Amino acid sequence: MDTAVQIKEIFSLIPNFWFWIVAGIFTLLIRMILTFFKALAINNGEVDEPDLKNEIKWKNAGFKKVFRQSFFSNAKDIRIDDYWLPAIIGFSELIIFPLFMAKGWFPAIGAWIAIKTASSWGGWQKTRTAYNRFLLGNILSLSASFVIYSFFIKA
C-alpha cells in the first residue's frame, strides 16, 4: 500500500473535535505534573552552578516562583525555559500515538521513544532527576494516548 494512502487512512481515524480538546487537556495536565517535579529539582539546586559573581540563582528561590516560571517558560534562563517545545511534542504524540495504536504500529511508537532517548543520552549523566522526569513524561504520554485511543478510536 502506498505510504500516502496509509497516512491518509490513519488521519481518517480522528473522530471529532473532542479528540483534539482531550489531547490538549492531557498535554496541560502532563506539563503540570512534570513542572511540579522540575520545580522541586530546580529549587533544590539541580540547574545551579555559580556564575561569574559566584552567585547561585535558583536554589531556594521558592517553589511557587520556580514552578510558575518553569511552567510558563518565562524565567529568561536557558537552563529553565523550554519554550513549550516538550508540550508541543507531547501534544503531537497524544494525537499520533492513539492512531498508531489503532493500526497496531507499536514498533513505530517504540522507535520514536528510542530516538528521543538516544538523542538526550549525554544530558542525563549530570542529573538523574531529569532522566526520571523524561521517563515519567513518556509513561504519562503513553497512558494518556491509550485513554484517548480507548475512548475515541477503539469504541
Z-matrix of the N, CA and C atoms (Angstrom, degrees):
N
C 1 1.443
C 2 1.528 1 108.84
N 3 1.296 2 116.73 1 139.29
C 4 1.441 3 123.47 2 -179.98
C 5 1.532 4 110.67 3 -62.59
N 6 1.336 5 117.48 4 139.26
C 7 1.458 6 122.12 5 -178.35
C 8 1.523 7 111.99 6 -59.50
N 9 1.319 8 117.53 7 -41.70
C 10 1.464 9 121.06 8 179.37
C 11 1.528 10 111.27 9 -61.27
N 12 1.315 11 116.65 10 -38.13
C 13 1.462 12 121.43 11 178.56
C 14 1.526 13 109.59 12 -67.58
N 15 1.334 14 117.16 13 -41.03
C 16 1.462 15 120.67 14 178.16
C 17 1.523 16 110.98 15 -62.41
N 18 1.323 17 117.14 16 -43.69
C 19 1.464 18 120.77 17 179.79
C 20 1.521 19 110.40 18 -64.21
N 21 1.313 20 117.12 19 -43.18
C 22 1.467 21 120.95 20 177.94
C 23 1.526 22 110.42 21 -61.42
N 24 1.330 23 116.63 22 -40.75
C 25 1.461 24 121.42 23 179.44
C 26 1.528 25 111.28 24 -64.61
N 27 1.334 26 116.43 25 -39.26
C 28 1.467 27 120.88 26 179.38
C 29 1.527 28 109.99 27 -62.70
N 30 1.321 29 116.71 28 -49.64
C 31 1.464 30 119.56 29 -176.37
C 32 1.525 31 112.63 30 -71.88
N 33 1.317 32 117.34 31 -15.74
C 34 1.466 33 119.44 32 174.02
C 35 1.526 34 110.95 33 -71.81
N 36 1.338 35 117.66 34 -13.03
C 37 1.461 36 121.63 35 178.79
C 38 1.525 37 112.48 36 -77.02
N 39 1.331 38 118.01 37 -17.54
C 40 1.459 39 120.43 38 -179.76
C 41 1.522 40 108.14 39 -63.62
N 42 1.330 41 116.52 40 115.75
C 43 1.452 42 119.30 41 -169.29
C 44 1.529 43 116.40 42 -77.03
N 45 1.315 44 118.27 43 -46.94
C 46 1.460 45 118.96 44 -174.10
C 47 1.517 46 112.21 45 -164.75
N 48 1.299 47 113.54 46 -175.39
C 49 1.458 48 123.35 47 -179.09
C 50 1.536 49 111.72 48 -58.43
N 51 1.335 50 117.89 49 -39.10
C 52 1.461 51 121.96 50 -176.34
C 53 1.520 52 112.59 51 -65.86
N 54 1.298 53 117.75 52 -27.36
C 55 1.466 54 122.29 53 174.31
C 56 1.531 55 109.35 54 -54.80
N 57 1.335 56 116.34 55 -46.93
C 58 1.465 57 122.20 56 -178.88
C 59 1.527 58 111.24 57 -69.17
N 60 1.327 59 116.67 58 -40.31
C 61 1.468 60 120.87 59 -179.65
C 62 1.525 61 110.64 60 -64.88
N 63 1.318 62 116.60 61 -45.93
C 64 1.467 63 120.41 62 179.83
C 65 1.528 64 110.37 63 -63.73
N 66 1.316 65 117.95 64 -39.98
C 67 1.469 66 120.66 65 176.41
C 68 1.529 67 110.29 66 -61.23
N 69 1.318 68 117.15 67 -40.40
C 70 1.468 69 120.87 68 177.63
C 71 1.516 70 112.28 69 -65.68
N 72 1.325 71 117.17 70 -41.10
C 73 1.466 72 120.98 71 178.50
C 74 1.525 73 110.19 72 -64.14
N 75 1.331 74 116.85 73 -45.47
C 76 1.468 75 119.90 74 177.07
C 77 1.530 76 111.14 75 -61.35
N 78 1.320 77 117.10 76 -38.04
C 79 1.465 78 120.39 77 178.62
C 80 1.530 79 110.53 78 -60.20
N 81 1.327 80 116.62 79 -47.04
C 82 1.468 81 120.57 80 179.28
C 83 1.532 82 111.63 81 -64.98
N 84 1.317 83 116.64 82 -40.53
C 85 1.461 84 120.87 83 178.83
C 86 1.531 85 110.94 84 -63.47
N 87 1.318 86 116.64 85 -45.58
C 88 1.468 87 120.50 86 178.38
C 89 1.529 88 110.18 87 -63.57
N 90 1.327 89 117.16 88 -40.80
C 91 1.471 90 119.84 89 177.68
C 92 1.521 91 110.89 90 -61.22
N 93 1.321 92 117.28 91 -41.19
C 94 1.462 93 120.31 92 179.10
C 95 1.531 94 111.28 93 -63.48
N 96 1.322 95 117.02 94 -43.69
C 97 1.469 96 120.67 95 179.83
C 98 1.524 97 110.72 96 -63.59
N 99 1.328 98 116.58 97 -47.86
C 100 1.464 99 119.70 98 -178.98
C 101 1.527 100 111.39 99 -67.31
N 102 1.331 101 117.24 100 -35.81
C 103 1.467 102 120.50 101 178.07
C 104 1.518 103 110.47 102 -66.31
N 105 1.325 104 117.30 103 -35.82
C 106 1.466 105 120.86 104 176.45
C 107 1.528 106 110.19 105 -56.29
N 108 1.333 107 116.68 106 -50.81
C 109 1.457 108 120.46 107 -179.26
C 110 1.532 109 112.13 108 -69.74
N 111 1.328 110 116.50 109 -34.75
C 112 1.465 111 120.13 110 176.78
C 113 1.528 112 110.09 111 -65.04
N 114 1.328 113 116.70 112 -41.98
C 115 1.467 114 120.23 113 179.71
C 116 1.524 115 111.19 114 -64.52
N 117 1.334 116 117.00 115 -39.15
C 118 1.466 117 119.36 116 175.84
C 119 1.529 118 110.81 117 -59.52
N 120 1.324 119 115.42 118 -46.32
C 121 1.462 120 119.76 119 -178.16
C 122 1.532 121 111.35 120 -66.15
N 123 1.328 122 116.68 121 -43.53
C 124 1.464 123 120.19 122 179.60
C 125 1.520 124 110.20 123 -63.74
N 126 1.316 125 116.68 124 -43.76
C 127 1.458 126 121.12 125 -179.17
C 128 1.524 127 111.53 126 -62.93
N 129 1.322 128 116.59 127 -23.90
C 130 1.465 129 121.03 128 176.92
C 131 1.525 130 112.87 129 -93.35
N 132 1.334 131 116.99 130 6.81
C 133 1.459 132 120.30 131 173.43
C 134 1.512 133 116.13 132 97.97
N 135 1.348 134 117.98 133 16.42
C 136 1.463 135 119.77 134 -176.86
C 137 1.528 136 112.61 135 -56.68
N 138 1.306 137 119.06 136 -42.13
C 139 1.462 138 121.26 137 -174.51
C 140 1.522 139 113.20 138 -99.18
N 141 1.316 140 117.08 139 -2.77
C 142 1.458 141 119.28 140 -173.50
C 143 1.511 142 113.12 141 -81.49
N 144 1.294 143 112.88 142 130.90
C 145 1.451 144 122.77 143 167.21
C 146 1.515 145 104.51 144 -136.64
N 147 1.305 146 117.66 145 138.76
C 148 1.465 147 118.23 146 -178.73
C 149 1.530 148 111.33 147 -56.57
N 150 1.331 149 116.40 148 136.60
C 151 1.456 150 120.03 149 177.58
C 152 1.526 151 109.51 150 -85.53
N 153 1.319 152 117.08 151 -167.55
C 154 1.460 153 121.17 152 -177.35
C 155 1.526 154 112.44 153 -61.31
N 156 1.324 155 116.51 154 -27.64
C 157 1.471 156 120.63 155 178.63
C 158 1.524 157 111.15 156 -90.89
N 159 1.331 158 116.13 157 8.59
C 160 1.460 159 123.28 158 -178.83
C 161 1.528 160 111.78 159 60.95
N 162 1.343 161 116.43 160 34.09
C 163 1.452 162 121.67 161 179.27
C 164 1.532 163 109.90 162 -102.33
N 165 1.316 164 114.95 163 145.71
C 166 1.455 165 122.60 164 173.83
C 167 1.523 166 106.31 165 -103.13
N 168 1.350 167 116.86 166 121.96
C 169 1.461 168 120.22 167 -172.68
C 170 1.521 169 113.77 168 -86.63
N 171 1.325 170 119.29 169 -38.73
C 172 1.456 171 120.95 170 -166.94
C 173 1.519 172 115.76 171 -106.61
N 174 1.304 173 118.45 172 -29.05
C 175 1.469 174 119.13 173 -177.15
C 176 1.520 175 109.82 174 -58.36
N 177 1.320 176 114.75 175 127.18
C 178 1.465 177 122.51 176 -179.81
C 179 1.528 178 112.99 177 61.79
N 180 1.316 179 117.46 178 30.44
C 181 1.466 180 121.80 179 177.23
C 182 1.523 181 111.18 180 -74.67
N 183 1.295 182 117.24 181 -12.80
C 184 1.450 183 121.61 182 -178.12
C 185 1.515 184 110.17 183 106.27
N 186 1.327 185 115.70 184 125.94
C 187 1.460 186 120.71 185 -174.75
C 188 1.523 187 112.38 186 -58.51
N 189 1.337 188 117.32 187 -46.38
C 190 1.470 189 120.35 188 -177.04
C 191 1.525 190 111.62 189 -60.33
N 192 1.314 191 116.71 190 -43.92
C 193 1.473 192 120.57 191 -179.99
C 194 1.525 193 110.62 192 -63.99
N 195 1.314 194 116.34 193 -46.25
C 196 1.462 195 120.33 194 -178.82
C 197 1.528 196 110.16 195 -64.93
N 198 1.341 197 117.34 196 -42.85
C 199 1.458 198 120.67 197 179.15
C 200 1.528 199 110.30 198 -60.79
N 201 1.322 200 116.35 199 -49.12
C 202 1.470 201 121.02 200 -177.90
C 203 1.529 202 111.06 201 -61.10
N 204 1.317 203 116.84 202 -47.22
C 205 1.461 204 119.52 203 -177.72
C 206 1.526 205 111.74 204 -70.16
N 207 1.313 206 116.94 205 -32.30
C 208 1.457 207 119.51 206 176.86
C 209 1.523 208 110.75 207 -73.44
N 210 1.328 209 117.64 208 -43.90
C 211 1.464 210 120.74 209 -179.16
C 212 1.523 211 111.40 210 -62.07
N 213 1.339 212 116.35 211 -47.40
C 214 1.460 213 119.85 212 -178.14
C 215 1.524 214 112.86 213 -84.61
N 216 1.316 215 117.11 214 -7.63
C 217 1.457 216 123.09 215 178.31
C 218 1.524 217 111.09 216 58.28
N 219 1.330 218 115.41 217 48.96
C 220 1.463 219 119.95 218 -178.17
C 221 1.530 220 112.70 219 -128.15
N 222 1.314 221 116.55 220 29.85
C 223 1.462 222 120.45 221 -178.74
C 224 1.529 223 112.47 222 -79.99
N 225 1.316 224 117.08 223 -12.63
C 226 1.469 225 122.34 224 -175.44
C 227 1.525 226 111.13 225 56.11
N 228 1.341 227 113.56 226 42.54
C 229 1.459 228 121.91 227 179.63
C 230 1.531 229 106.41 228 -143.18
N 231 1.312 230 116.77 229 119.24
C 232 1.463 231 119.95 230 -175.19
C 233 1.527 232 112.84 231 -64.20
N 234 1.323 233 117.35 232 -17.97
C 235 1.463 234 120.08 233 177.77
C 236 1.528 235 111.55 234 -78.75
N 237 1.326 236 117.44 235 -18.20
C 238 1.463 237 122.73 236 -176.78
C 239 1.523 238 111.13 237 -108.49
N 240 1.315 239 117.03 238 -46.76
C 241 1.463 240 121.92 239 -174.41
C 242 1.521 241 111.38 240 -72.03
N 243 1.314 242 115.18 241 133.25
C 244 1.462 243 120.56 242 176.01
C 245 1.528 244 111.72 243 -118.29
N 246 1.336 245 116.34 244 0.05
C 247 1.469 246 123.33 245 176.19
C 248 1.531 247 112.29 246 56.86
N 249 1.324 248 115.74 247 27.49
C 250 1.469 249 123.76 248 177.99
C 251 1.526 250 112.84 249 64.50
N 252 1.316 251 118.38 250 11.62
C 253 1.464 252 120.21 251 179.65
C 254 1.530 253 112.89 252 -61.73
N 255 1.354 254 119.60 253 -42.79
C 256 1.463 255 117.72 254 176.76
C 257 1.533 256 112.54 255 -61.78
N 258 1.320 257 117.26 256 -35.33
C 259 1.470 258 120.16 257 178.80
C 260 1.523 259 110.95 258 -68.42
N 261 1.318 260 117.10 259 -38.20
C 262 1.469 261 120.45 260 177.94
C 263 1.526 262 110.11 261 -65.88
N 264 1.320 263 116.19 262 -43.03
C 265 1.464 264 120.24 263 176.68
C 266 1.525 265 109.89 264 -63.50
N 267 1.324 266 116.60 265 -43.32
C 268 1.461 267 120.79 266 178.94
C 269 1.523 268 112.40 267 -62.80
N 270 1.324 269 117.18 268 -41.10
C 271 1.461 270 120.82 269 177.00
C 272 1.530 271 110.16 270 -61.75
N 273 1.315 272 115.82 271 -41.64
C 274 1.470 273 120.00 272 177.62
C 275 1.521 274 110.88 273 -62.05
N 276 1.332 275 116.30 274 -40.76
C 277 1.464 276 119.73 275 177.01
C 278 1.527 277 110.95 276 -62.93
N 279 1.329 278 116.71 277 -40.22
C 280 1.467 279 120.37 278 -179.14
C 281 1.527 280 112.17 279 -69.17
N 282 1.307 281 117.54 280 -18.38
C 283 1.468 282 121.29 281 173.87
C 284 1.534 283 109.80 282 -86.70
N 285 1.324 284 116.44 283 -44.12
C 286 1.464 285 120.87 284 -172.17
C 287 1.527 286 113.49 285 -83.64
N 288 1.344 287 118.52 286 -41.45
C 289 1.463 288 120.53 287 -176.61
C 290 1.527 289 113.16 288 -57.42
N 291 1.342 290 120.13 289 -45.22
C 292 1.472 291 117.95 290 178.56
C 293 1.535 292 112.61 291 -61.42
N 294 1.311 293 116.28 292 -34.07
C 295 1.464 294 119.84 293 178.18
C 296 1.525 295 110.65 294 -68.17
N 297 1.336 296 116.03 295 -41.60
C 298 1.462 297 120.04 296 176.11
C 299 1.523 298 111.09 297 -64.59
N 300 1.349 299 117.05 298 -37.83
C 301 1.463 300 120.47 299 177.28
C 302 1.525 301 110.32 300 -61.39
N 303 1.325 302 116.42 301 -40.56
C 304 1.464 303 120.86 302 -179.72
C 305 1.524 304 111.42 303 -63.20
N 306 1.321 305 116.63 304 -33.97
C 307 1.465 306 121.08 305 -179.91
C 308 1.537 307 112.34 306 -89.14
N 309 1.341 308 116.87 307 -5.23
C 310 1.464 309 120.19 308 -178.61
C 311 1.516 310 113.16 309 76.04
N 312 1.313 311 116.80 310 24.39
C 313 1.465 312 121.21 311 -178.08
C 314 1.531 313 111.22 312 -91.32
N 315 1.297 314 117.15 313 52.31
C 316 1.461 315 121.51 314 -179.16
C 317 1.532 316 112.90 315 -64.30
N 318 1.349 317 119.22 316 -34.08
C 319 1.472 318 118.19 317 175.68
C 320 1.532 319 112.99 318 -60.51
N 321 1.327 320 118.04 319 -31.73
C 322 1.469 321 120.55 320 178.12
C 323 1.522 322 110.62 321 -67.15
N 324 1.331 323 116.53 322 -39.03
C 325 1.470 324 120.32 323 177.02
C 326 1.524 325 109.35 324 -64.45
N 327 1.330 326 116.07 325 -46.19
C 328 1.468 327 120.52 326 178.32
C 329 1.517 328 112.44 327 -60.84
N 330 1.327 329 116.70 328 -39.56
C 331 1.474 330 120.50 329 179.07
C 332 1.523 331 110.44 330 -64.45
N 333 1.324 332 116.89 331 -41.31
C 334 1.470 333 120.35 332 179.41
C 335 1.529 334 110.62 333 -62.78
N 336 1.322 335 116.69 334 -44.30
C 337 1.467 336 119.82 335 179.19
C 338 1.527 337 110.23 336 -65.46
N 339 1.322 338 117.42 337 -36.84
C 340 1.470 339 120.89 338 177.20
C 341 1.527 340 110.79 339 -64.13
N 342 1.327 341 117.17 340 -41.57
C 343 1.470 342 120.58 341 178.10
C 344 1.528 343 110.13 342 -62.84
N 345 1.340 344 116.73 343 -44.58
C 346 1.470 345 119.72 344 178.35
C 347 1.520 346 111.13 345 -61.40
N 348 1.314 347 117.05 346 -41.23
C 349 1.460 348 121.23 347 -179.12
C 350 1.530 349 111.04 348 -65.47
N 351 1.315 350 116.25 349 -47.13
C 352 1.467 351 120.37 350 -177.84
C 353 1.524 352 112.01 351 -65.12
N 354 1.318 353 117.41 352 -36.55
C 355 1.462 354 119.79 353 -176.47
C 356 1.523 355 112.98 354 -70.53
N 357 1.311 356 117.76 355 -22.25
C 358 1.470 357 120.79 356 -178.83
C 359 1.517 358 113.08 357 -110.28
N 360 1.297 359 116.60 358 12.96
C 361 1.463 360 120.88 359 -172.38
C 362 1.526 361 113.53 360 -54.90
N 363 1.303 362 119.32 361 -47.75
C 364 1.458 363 122.21 362 -176.03
C 365 1.513 364 113.71 363 -67.66
N 366 1.311 365 117.57 364 -30.72
C 367 1.458 366 121.05 365 -177.63
C 368 1.512 367 113.98 366 -68.41
N 369 1.324 368 117.77 367 -18.90
C 370 1.454 369 120.94 368 -176.51
C 371 1.525 370 112.65 369 -92.03
N 372 1.308 371 117.45 370 -2.93
C 373 1.449 372 118.87 371 -179.30
C 374 1.518 373 111.70 372 -76.33
N 375 1.330 374 116.55 373 -18.42
C 376 1.461 375 120.75 374 -179.56
C 377 1.525 376 111.61 375 -82.30
N 378 1.321 377 116.79 376 -38.02
C 379 1.456 378 120.32 377 -178.65
C 380 1.523 379 110.52 378 -142.13
N 381 1.282 380 116.30 379 131.74
C 382 1.464 381 121.99 380 -178.66
C 383 1.534 382 111.51 381 -76.09
N 384 1.325 383 117.51 382 -28.66
C 385 1.467 384 119.28 383 -176.33
C 386 1.529 385 111.65 384 -65.75
N 387 1.315 386 118.24 385 -34.07
C 388 1.469 387 120.15 386 177.63
C 389 1.527 388 110.09 387 -64.40
N 390 1.298 389 116.97 388 -40.61
C 391 1.468 390 121.10 389 177.58
C 392 1.525 391 110.92 390 -64.64
N 393 1.326 392 115.84 391 -43.30
C 394 1.460 393 119.53 392 179.13
C 395 1.531 394 111.42 393 -65.02
N 396 1.322 395 118.52 394 -36.08
C 397 1.472 396 121.00 395 175.25
C 398 1.527 397 110.04 396 -65.38
N 399 1.317 398 116.97 397 -38.21
C 400 1.463 399 121.01 398 176.59
C 401 1.531 400 110.01 399 -61.01
N 402 1.333 401 116.79 400 -46.85
C 403 1.461 402 120.30 401 179.02
C 404 1.524 403 111.17 402 -62.42
N 405 1.325 404 116.69 403 -44.05
C 406 1.460 405 120.63 404 178.37
C 407 1.521 406 110.71 405 -61.65
N 408 1.325 407 117.49 406 -41.88
C 409 1.457 408 120.98 407 178.05
C 410 1.521 409 112.09 408 -60.10
N 411 1.322 410 117.00 409 -40.50
C 412 1.465 411 120.50 410 177.50
C 413 1.522 412 111.52 411 -66.99
N 414 1.326 413 116.96 412 -41.31
C 415 1.466 414 120.35 413 177.87
C 416 1.522 415 110.13 414 -62.25
N 417 1.327 416 117.04 415 -45.59
C 418 1.463 417 120.77 416 179.70
C 419 1.525 418 111.45 417 -64.57
N 420 1.323 419 116.91 418 -41.00
C 421 1.464 420 121.03 419 179.61
C 422 1.527 421 111.43 420 -64.96
N 423 1.327 422 116.83 421 -44.34
C 424 1.466 423 120.35 422 178.24
C 425 1.530 424 111.40 423 -65.66
N 426 1.326 425 116.62 424 -40.16
C 427 1.468 426 120.20 425 179.07
C 428 1.521 427 111.10 426 -65.42
N 429 1.326 428 116.78 427 -45.92
C 430 1.463 429 120.54 428 178.49
C 431 1.525 430 110.59 429 -64.12
N 432 1.316 431 117.24 430 -37.23
C 433 1.460 432 120.67 431 177.58
C 434 1.517 433 110.95 432 -62.74
N 435 1.326 434 116.34 433 -39.95
C 436 1.457 435 119.48 434 178.78
C 437 1.532 436 111.14 435 -66.49
N 438 1.331 437 116.06 436 -39.38
C 439 1.468 438 119.55 437 177.03
C 440 1.530 439 110.00 438 -62.60
N 441 1.319 440 116.78 439 -45.68
C 442 1.471 441 120.79 440 178.60
C 443 1.529 442 110.12 441 -61.29
N 444 1.312 443 116.43 442 -45.18
C 445 1.467 444 120.86 443 177.34
C 446 1.526 445 110.61 444 -57.89
N 447 1.330 446 116.80 445 -46.84
C 448 1.459 447 121.23 446 -176.73
C 449 1.524 448 112.54 447 -63.73
N 450 1.328 449 117.12 448 -39.14
C 451 1.460 450 120.42 449 -175.68
C 452 1.516 451 114.03 450 -85.70
N 453 1.315 452 117.06 451 -32.55
C 454 1.469 453 119.21 452 -171.15
C 455 1.525 454 115.17 453 -108.73
N 456 1.325 455 117.08 454 -28.36
C 457 1.458 456 118.98 455 -173.62
C 458 1.524 457 112.09 456 -110.92
N 459 1.304 458 116.16 457 -47.98
C 460 1.462 459 121.51 458 -176.05
C 461 1.536 460 111.24 459 -66.88
N 462 1.312 461 116.84 460 -36.73
C 463 1.477 462 121.24 461 -173.74
C 464 1.486 463 114.33 462 -63.74
